[in-house]
Amino acid sequence: MNPALLDSEPPGTAGPEPMIRFDQVSVHYCGAERPELDHVSFDVPEGDLCLVIGSTGAGKSTLLGAITGLVPHFTGGVLRGLVTVGGRATSTHRPRELAQTVGFVPQNPIASFVTDTVEDEIAYGMEQLGMTPATMRKRVEETLDLLGIADLRRRHLMELSGGQQQRVAIASVLAAQPRVLVLDEPTSALDPTAAHDVLSAVETLVQDVGLTVMLAEHRLERVTDIADRMLWLPGDGRVVAGTPSQVLSVADLQPPLSRLARRVGWKDVPVSVRDARRRVQVEGITARVPQAVDPGVGRTDPVLVRTKGLSVSYGETVALRDVDLELTAGQVTALMGRNGSGKSSMLWALAGATPSTGQVEIDGVDPRGADASAIRAEVSLVPQTAADLLYLPTVAAECEQADKESSRPVGTCRQRLSELGLDLDPQADPHDLSEGQRLGLVLAIQLTADPRVVLLDEPTRGLDYTAKDRLAAIVGGLRDAGSCVVISTHDVEFAATLCDRTVLLAGGEVIADGSTRDVVTSSPAYSPQLAKVFHPVPVLRVAEVTP
């Protein structure tokens, strides 16, 4: 048996022609020491949902690109072997010739937009394929309803939240009704409810229409229960194929249910909360959690962030309404809520970077009127798209500029990079770095000034489990050093294991504020997987499970 295949039947076995076939495929980019993919072979039958997993930089995007034809026609490099989609070789058919067969949604939806409004964007792809106006109108309506974005039809694309933009990008591809849908991190910017809605819509297309879906995702807890098969890229050029349970039992990635399986000694990994819950009940596995305590009770740490009546509006849209909040030193707080609830507006207002009304104080100073160099030592913000803060040609230049702007000795920013566990080439272009490396660089730049308040907007977007563990350690270190850290996030698993306090927003207002254990386990939408498995025991961490 091919050691890279966990399925009982290797590719090429007699039967129906697969929708996607890789036959001894290798991809080697110019200047790379080793091939990104090395003699990879696997089949994906029509109507399967195939989940592609692997650490950042393992080759997931290259594999997806080989299916769409972007590799090598757009990216360059050398592709050897044969990739066929619907019986057509991607090496001899350029991406535009595969457009009616393969639809692709990239990780960054903004990069794929070509029109101004939601309705026009959904119609654009069909217009390029020469569909009639009547067909286009009908499909636009169906797709708007399918993804629950009918109320956005006339909105300008740049006015939408990140999650709304992601759903529009998916809708614009689905409207053309391709036979294969390729999704690169489709839920990374979505809140739990919106992610569930999108994945439910994709699952319906797989089950009822026979659509074949290739989906790359880091947050495996969201998708393993709907996947038919899984491809794991270990990072050495191989692809390990099999069922989700088979692959997760050997993969080095550790979503919550994998960590639970290792904790209690299960050889195979359950792929759904229901499966894990049944096994826990049958085997009598228990968990003990510390008594929940209000994060403010008994604390004497100084208040570093104080707001009263804080409001933010964009024209007639109210993003934040009369928020009263106090955050202390030595505490990590999660801001959670659906897309558009006001999380990012809250962070930007705390940093004094967006117009607001009401009271805002960072260690007694109003950031809106303070000198930029003075406030830099008090509060720093890492935005949702960290690359927005990178504008110089090399890592070294970015670090030198950070030292200068923060009035710190030369080498301070590089030292912060080392503390973050990053060994970046000083001459590398920051925009050529991986998502996790760019985030680390921006975080090092912002921490150069040693701010007392650190604001992180969706920092785990695009990060694998190893990178998230490293980020959690960094944030834990900031907390231990007495910093106040505020994290806006949709990643309930990350928040559950790291954050002391959770503030839940809806419609720009605070609807819940308390210990993370109390807030997240009381909500089905925001409850982490372990809490669902052991309900009603509010488990957040695998260490709380009795082996």
Steps between C-alpha positions, in 0.01 A plus 500: 500500500619850420599644842349833397156342456279388786205409276443135419515564126789687337442745213450336166279219635236395250171689538344833404738766376579727797414868479856589609808285445864563591737251339864527614478878521801708601520881517836674535536879521808680374758545776331258741719236661238227467175447309181634659322181392702184438352210295151545642219264397137494615142501365195701605167353381222720369277636775756468782598774742876468542671688783862610442702551819857582591715758674560843349736465203444124461373539142119517536465804272727335243283188499184706457669707231588185305127416493392844375786523249655802673800272562709524290327729245482799736744425782784362289710205606522155344214249523571137418250218492131529414217693666155449350173669597189364338725308260685815388872539565577828676844507341349543152193706600555848636289630793255686273434176311419326828275778630174316429631191675691644797403794721765643734457721808837632626590559864483878465159584348582866430767391252238325286245784475468678166175701542360742758180346636398158627241434228737602220779283642281189506385564143844584360634145468185379325515795262855401401373149425235641263188403695166659414366788716203287611727217617730744676215670684359170624837371619584827674180473704558133582857562610411802713245289687729198525770695684261726692624828354189627319498811720848589369412495129549874440777558755842616386755220536753715685239589762449139604664327795764236430255218554240654272762543228593132533140390448464725195818350350361149546163606355662649189660163423202282592269698271678359193422148627843339442547123535795549738522766769844580644498695828813635671425577867133590435402549866811673633324839525158372605338488841388152615139544387592641158762227452242235581259654249761508222617145564141376520435658159812332358397166652155534342661553160711188552216281623214619277670627185809280484750786509859393566668723759869541584528699821819612674444599861698558820204491741435130463244493779259673264517258209618148586146376561386585145809380308494172304877479472808687610841584355780581746814675377778432755722763337752263342333481158277203582122488518340252741146410390221323684185550702504787753524260794789308339699810408450682831630195684842543333513874425704734718218755500300496820147639490308465831363151432847375400641634826218331687572168324866519594412597856277196560691254280262456207677361191253658259378858517125575511407744225192653666388615842221240491746211446732625775213560741368147454843346557557712810167388645552132415852494646415711804764762430464801731638849538558737787517876457599773744219697656400790279593839641405843370821636343462828690437353847789532744732668247694811592670554163479856371238587238683572172201536267184691589212598272170669580229561243743406222329516161623467141298578187575481128248730338159369600641165613556473875786254562535551876238639737560637854753241615620516862801281569796466737797275422788436739868423478604134494183386324418362156152592375325355195261712296254270329181535297367448153649679197409868511433502877756774565812308610747665261340842557555451873871429453554790263317732738713383794811575294364846418520415130136558405261788584288425807292667767491438871787442738812296414799474730815293464678515835333834561582646156251561220668344193297713259679821587836368617829539316560198276845424640376529859193280454708236319651402835150464648300311236575311179260345252569205269225524236309216338718522189841535660667563163333843491769621742789369289619748239880468483689265262673275755452353847815682613365837383170442683686415821730803473202730445321350802805566720515859376129576543496348848822676604655168592862381453585345164426129505203519739249389238726215388520393863119498516496278191734253671281502811205414277689198366544642149821473302427712193741581220583872553500556123168324436211703360234510778226436245668173399468364855232256607189626681641393835841655434344835398289498815810429708693782334222753556459384860876545556482849348209598724661350812824690442356797691404274796135612502294434812190423292519265201204472262485204258235484226440140381862394561441127438361544150706280267707346782544126549474335843874519568508872418195560720667320790804725452279811490322387818836468674595851386174648623535311827843655542356848446234431764762377747699819438197709598366599158133530422428298185173526306437250220219529249441148373260249346725214613308364798756225563785753524299730727388213721852380575668842541265782599408581860199713409261516207291795387224407254375770263181515292382798299776714647393434860644281777259212563724284721810565707660252739745215537569323171384169646162646596441699182600251231358184656161662547463552124462213249647719225815597693551185706829318424496135398613357833223685683249347258646152547483517881187713538378600758856503644652826362830354374732736310838326500604142433709507819172508692404156365582200719706252291 
